[in-house]
Amino acid sequence: MRLGKPEVCTIIRRLNRFVVEVEVGGEARLARITNTGRLLEYLVRGRNGYCLPNRGKTSHRLIAVEDVEGAALIDTDLQMRSFEEALGKGALRWAPCIIASRNPSVGASRLDYLLRCGEELKYVELKSAVLRENGYAMYPDCPTARGRRHVAELIKIAEAGGRAMIVFVAALPRVRAFKPYVQGDPELAVLLRKAAERGVEVRAFSVHYDPAESAVLLDREELEVAL
């Protein structure tokens, strides 16, 4: 998935959940960020990032941050686009599906997708895994009531005889597997194991951002999931 030409920026500090102060061309700018995780490993003063122009209250949008052999794609909107593109190209062999609808209402939540997989309908939620540990991509990096609620809704769907799946987008280079970050949210880790036991599919795939090509590259169409 190719993007526009990025501007290299330098992280200064995170101002709030949605805005990061960066330096672009020697000047301080405000950059929008779509990822509400803590991202403490990436939003480090002096670290290089990659920005695209943005309309609105911020002049830029921070999409990626330098990492080993490429960059971590921290932008959750682009992570979703990478999933949709891979799905449309048939690159995810474990998901021979098409998008039936986006943001379906389920209980008190809205999930990301309702997919049509042959004759079946499947509710799907995507989660961003950009925390690294010994070759693993992990989620979450902080407590997430919203994440727990989504997993609980998927469990209810599966228990009622429906099809449900949670997909972790490991959006950083050189990872070989996914696992929940127990220290980030112990309760969520327990819920994920329960979800798998109740019939919810737990999947993961990996992508990263290539600054030289300004492209999001699919690395592994399926990662091992260690619950």
Summary of the structure (lengths in Angstrom):
residues: 227
radius of gyration: 17.4
end to end distance: 29.9
largest distance: 57.1
contacts: 773
relative contact order: 0.16
helix: 18%
strand: 45%
